[in-house]
């Protein structure tokens, strides 16, 4: 028996398309193990015991040849699942994020469909790529939620270690992982700049072996999700076309078990049945509007008008001092670096925006009403009748215009 025939009869080899590692199993066994140096030596020694001259060189050439079948761990796991039971498990997972965005469940569902579609070889058009971005304060479980999206069997292909310096490093991330979490996302973060460029103007991942000459196209398997404590992580319109920014006000439920097998059975069934995971023009327009409150303001005037409105005419409000306004600006815009004369700069911006200034105990104060920058439109509160005003006090009206105007009713 020649060495190659012996090798094919004594072990089964396959190559992990994500990690590139070669795995082996003995015949009639489903347990695949890495083809380590110890495993190679064992195969050679056992071949010699049976009188077959199997060399290490031949074994390595075989392991690095096209005779080895590619193995996609995500696709293999998905096709091992039972049929979907018909329950919408994706909606239940999306509902763990409590947000005011009414379209969040639908956006999250499309994003998960895109993720599973990539795993099994479907194409996701660049213009349709979605990146959920969970915005909220620390301690609400944002990172933990991202981590529990993948089932335990595939969690080794999850990463949140995104510190990239080159496009080749980005290509390595997207071709060796199934889900990448961008922790503390900010579009202008220098450590995430290369990744942002890739997400918003995607190129085809390529691989070049060490000392190699040719570049080999690789499949992009990874979906992206982001989280941040920065309330304004976007800096331009490119982000608005792909990010799905939602602010959370409550801690995310990560304690309830996720029914992974049925969750992904649903997604697999929907993808294979042709459920559309692309974006319509109406959805793109809605995303641009919904993302606008999360875009970083490029000047102080825009920043203050995002946070404050002029009181309705006749409404009495308590003036806010400049220090209180500056404190809120710093909280809402953590990446804003105030200048040496910050109070003066903010004061000029408030006046330019049309807010009335007054002096109270020697301090600059402004009559403003707080706005929620995450709401799409600010609706002024309806004026409530002043019980102490003239309209509700006929005696006072009569005294001002003469007692003759006081008429008993």
Residue, then its C-alpha position, 0 to 999 in steps of 0.5 A: x500500500x502506498x503512503x497516500x492510500x494508507x493515509x486516506x484510509x487511516x484518518x480523515x482530514x478537514x480544514x477549518x475555513x475560519x482559523x485555517x487549522x487542519x483537523x483530523x479524526x480516525x475513521x468512523x469517529x466524529x471527534x476531530x482534533x487539531x493535527x498537532x506535531x504529536x498527532x503527525x508523529x503518531x501517524x508516521x510511527x503507526x504507518x511504519x509499524x504496518x510497513x508503510x513509509x509515510x514521511x513527514x513531508x508527504x503528510x504535510x503536503x497532503x494536509x496543505x493540499x486541495x485534497x482536504x475538504x473545507x469545513x465551516x463550523x458555523x454552517x455545520x452547526x446550523x445544519x445540525x439543528x432541529x426544524x424551527x418551531x415557528x416562534x419568533x425568538x429573534x423578537x424576544x432577544x431584541x426586546x431585551x433592549x428597552x429603547x424608544x426607537x420603534x424600529x429597533x426590533x425590525x432592524x435587529x432582526x435584519x442584522x441577525x439575518x445578515x449575520x447568518x447569511x454570511x455564515x452560509x455563503x450568501x452575499x450582503x450588499x455593502x449598501x445594506x450592511x447594518x451595525x447595531x450600536x447600543x448607547x448607554x451608561x456603564x453597568x447596563x450590560x451592553x458588552x455582556x449582551x453582545x457576548x451572549x448573541x453567539x451560541x456557546x458552540x461558536x463563541x470562540x469565533x467572537x472577538x471584542x479585541x479591536x485595536x487595528x493599525x492596517x487594512x490587513x488586520x481588519x481583513x484578518x478579523x472579518x475572515x476569522x470571526x463570526x461576530x466582532x464587537x466594537x467596544x466603546x465605539x467612536x467614529x473618530x477613534x484612531x484605534x478604530x479608524x481603519x475598521x470604520x473605513x472598512x465598514x462604511x466602504x468595504x473592500x474584499x478581504x485578501x490573504x497573502x501567506x508569509x513570503x508569498x507573492x499572490x493574494x488569495x480572496x477570502x470570505x467575509x464571515x463576521x458581522x459587527x455590533x458596537x456599544x458605547x457610553x458616548x451619547x454621540x458616537x457618529x461624526x458623519x453621514x457615512x455612519x448614519x447609513x449603516x449604524x442602528x443607534x439605540x439608547x438604553x435607559x435600563x439594564x439589559x436582561x442577560x440572565x434569562x437563558x437564550x434558546x440558541x438552537x431555536x433562535x438560529x433555526x428560525x434565522x436559518x429557515x428565514x434566510x433559506x426561504x428568501x426573507x429579505x435582509x436588504x434595506x429599502x429606501x424608506x428604511x434608509x431615510x428613517x435610519x438617517x433621521x433616527x441616527x441624527x441625534x447621535x451625531x456629534x455636533x461640530x460647533x458649540x452653537x449646534x451643541x447647545x441647540x441640541x440640548x436646549x430650547x427657548x421657553x414658549x412666550x409667556x412661560x416662566x422658567x428658572x434661569x440656568x447658570x452657565x456652570x450647569x449648562x457646561x456640565x451638561x455639555x461635557x456629559x453629553x459630549x464626552x469627547x468635547x475638549x473645552x477651551x481655557x475660557x469655556x464659560x465665555x465660549x459657551x455663553x457666546x454660543x448661547x447668545x448666538x443661538x438666541x437665548x436670553x442672558x441675565x445676571x443673578x448674583x453676579x453669575x451669567x444665567x440663561x432662560x432655557x428649557x432642556x431638550x432630550x437630544x435623542x428625541x427627533x422633534x422637540x415639542x414645546x409644552x402647551x401653556x397652562x393657564x396661570x391661576x394667579x393671572x388676570x384671566x382668572x381674576x376678574x377683581x384684579x382686572x376690574x381694579x386695573x381698568x376701573x371698578x365700573x368694569x366689575x360686573x356680577x355674573 
